[in-house]
Amino acid sequence: MKHIGAVQVVVTADDYDREPTTAELDAIASETPLIVAEVELLDVQISLLDRPATEWDTRRLRRARRKVLTVRRELTNRGATVPGVVA
């Protein structure tokens, strides 16, 4: 019987093909409030794309913007640094 072997080199995990480290997970967890606030702001902006803004919509937009700024300020004051993110 003839032996059939693999022609390709053994495939190993690359840097992009690994699980996040504890430090990376901590960085994501510390930025979660900012991510949530930015998603809320984006939701308001999307809802206002196809119709004129009412007074309530303007308040909602202003509230969402203030929330993003507040969370950014809190992260900055805490000293949370994430590589590649420019505040």
Disulfide bonds with the S-S distance in Angstrom:
none
